[in-house]
Amino acid sequence: MNDFFLLNNESLPHVFIDQNIEIKQIQIKNLNQFAYFADPIKQLESYSVETIKPIILTSIIQIMGLCSLVTSLDPETFSKHIGDQDAIADLILKIIQVNEAYFKEEKPKNRKNGKEKIKKNSWFDSFQYLISDGHRQDDILNMSYGAFIEYLKAAQRRESQRLKTIAIATRAASAKNNDFDKFVSGLDH
């Protein structure tokens, strides 16, 4: 999904059997429930009708919960068609597509041979980071997970650029004190 889809918290129209429904993005405030319901799907190594169908019957309660959170599907319609595994698998693929930021998260990269322990940030750290960048808590809670991740990445890029600018300014100021001007003028000859 593109940036504007994420920013506008848009939904994707879908036809489940004979019912027109919408598939919505998960909001941060519902992420805990979503994570529980989505866990059997997220554990899959890849996402296709063939990989999803085997877990439908064993995870039907979680799938129903997932659908109740992110679709406008009528529970009775879902219940009537529990046997249609192709339609359910296709619906799950659409849920994955709309909530791609959650299902296709990048794994943390090991730094320095993996020997160094990396402190794991909490949700409070992430919220505080966005709040210090000008966001409000209520706005963050109502963001889609995809928008939340993109805002975090943008804030991190901006912070990284700010630190680079400070480092360059500090180095230039230090160099000036160490006869940097003489060095530069010496290069002109």
C-alpha positions in Angstrom: 0.0 0.0 0.0 1.3 3.5 -0.7 2.0 6.3 1.7 -1.3 8.1 1.2 -3.2 4.9 1.8 -1.4 4.6 5.2 -1.7 8.3 6.1 -5.4 8.5 5.3 -6.1 5.3 7.2 -7.9 4.0 4.1 -9.6 0.6 3.7 -9.6 -1.8 0.8 -12.9 -3.0 -0.8 -13.2 -6.7 -1.1 -15.9 -9.2 -2.0 -16.2 -12.2 0.4 -18.4 -14.8 -1.3 -21.3 -12.5 -2.2 -20.9 -9.7 0.4 -19.1 -6.4 -0.3 -16.8 -5.7 2.7 -14.0 -3.4 3.6 -10.6 -4.4 5.0 -9.2 -1.9 7.4 -5.8 -1.1 8.7 -5.1 -2.0 12.3 -4.9 1.0 14.6 -2.2 1.2 17.3 -4.8 1.2 20.0 -6.0 -2.2 18.9 -2.6 -3.7 18.2 -2.4 -5.9 21.2 -5.6 -7.8 20.3 -4.6 -7.8 16.6 -1.2 -9.3 17.5 -2.9 -12.2 19.4 -5.3 -12.9 16.6 -2.7 -12.6 13.8 0.0 -14.7 15.5 -0.8 -18.0 13.7 -0.6 -16.2 10.4 2.5 -14.3 11.2 4.3 -17.5 12.1 4.0 -18.7 8.5 7.2 -18.5 6.5 5.3 -17.2 3.4 1.9 -16.0 2.6 -0.2 -17.7 -0.1 -3.5 -19.6 -0.3 -1.5 -22.8 -0.1 0.3 -21.9 3.1 -2.7 -20.3 4.8 -5.3 -23.1 4.1 -3.7 -25.7 6.5 -4.0 -23.4 9.5 -7.6 -22.2 8.9 -9.4 -25.0 10.9 -6.9 -25.1 13.7 -6.9 -21.3 14.1 -10.5 -20.4 13.2 -11.1 -18.6 16.5 -8.1 -16.3 15.9 -9.1 -15.8 12.3 -12.6 -14.8 13.3 -11.2 -12.4 15.9 -8.9 -10.9 13.2 -11.8 -10.5 10.8 -13.9 -8.8 13.5 -11.1 -6.2 14.1 -10.1 -5.3 10.6 -13.1 -6.1 8.3 -16.7 -5.1 8.0 -17.6 -8.7 7.4 -20.9 -9.8 9.1 -20.1 -12.6 11.6 -23.1 -14.7 10.4 -21.8 -14.6 6.8 -18.3 -15.7 8.0 -19.8 -18.5 10.0 -21.9 -19.8 7.1 -18.8 -20.0 4.9 -16.3 -21.5 7.3 -16.0 -24.5 5.0 -14.9 -22.3 2.1 -11.2 -22.3 2.8 -10.2 -20.7 -0.5 -12.4 -17.7 0.2 -11.1 -17.4 3.8 -7.5 -17.8 2.7 -8.1 -15.1 0.0 -9.6 -12.8 2.7 -6.6 -13.4 4.9 -4.2 -12.5 2.0 -6.1 -9.2 1.6 -5.8 -8.5 5.4 -2.0 -9.2 5.0 -1.8 -6.8 2.0 -3.6 -4.0 3.9 -1.6 -4.6 7.0 1.7 -5.3 5.3 3.7 -3.2 7.8 2.8 -5.7 10.5 3.0 -8.9 8.7 6.2 -8.2 6.8 8.2 -6.4 9.5 12.0 -6.4 9.0 13.9 -8.5 11.5 16.3 -6.5 13.7 19.8 -6.5 12.3 22.6 -7.8 14.4 25.3 -5.3 15.0 29.0 -6.0 15.6 28.9 -9.8 15.2 25.8 -10.1 17.5 28.0 -10.1 20.6 26.8 -6.7 21.7 23.4 -6.8 23.4 21.0 -4.3 21.9 18.6 -2.7 24.3 15.1 -3.3 23.2 12.9 -0.2 23.0 9.5 -0.2 24.6 6.3 1.2 23.2 6.7 4.1 25.6 10.0 4.9 24.0 8.5 4.9 20.6 5.5 7.0 21.8 7.9 9.5 23.5 10.0 9.7 20.4 7.0 10.7 18.3 5.6 13.0 21.0 8.9 14.8 21.2 8.6 15.1 17.4 5.3 16.9 17.7 2.7 14.2 17.7 0.0 13.8 20.3 -0.8 10.6 22.2 -4.4 10.4 21.0 -3.3 10.9 17.4 -0.7 8.2 17.7 -3.2 5.7 19.2 -5.5 6.4 16.2 -2.8 5.9 13.6 -2.7 2.8 11.6 0.3 0.6 12.4 1.8 1.3 8.9 1.6 5.0 9.4 3.1 4.7 12.9 6.1 2.8 11.5 6.6 5.3 8.7 6.4 8.3 11.1 9.0 6.6 13.3 11.3 6.0 10.4 10.9 9.6 9.2 11.6 10.9 12.7 14.7 8.7 12.9 15.9 9.9 9.6 15.4 13.5 10.7 17.2 12.9 14.0 20.1 11.2 12.1 20.4 14.1 9.8 20.4 16.5 12.7 23.2 14.6 14.4 25.2 14.6 11.2 24.8 18.4 10.9 25.9 18.9 14.6 28.9 16.7 14.0 29.9 18.6 10.9 29.5 22.0 12.7 31.5 20.7 15.7 34.2 19.4 13.5 34.3 22.7 11.5 34.5 24.8 14.7 37.2 22.6 16.1 39.2 22.7 12.8 38.9 26.5 12.8 40.6 26.6 16.2 43.4 24.4 14.8 44.5 26.8 12.1 42.1 25.3 9.5 42.3 28.6 7.6 46.1 28.3 7.2 45.7 24.8 5.9 43.2 25.8 3.3 45.1 28.8 2.2 48.2 26.6 1.9 46.3 24.4 -0.5 45.7 27.3 -2.8 49.4 27.8 -3.6 
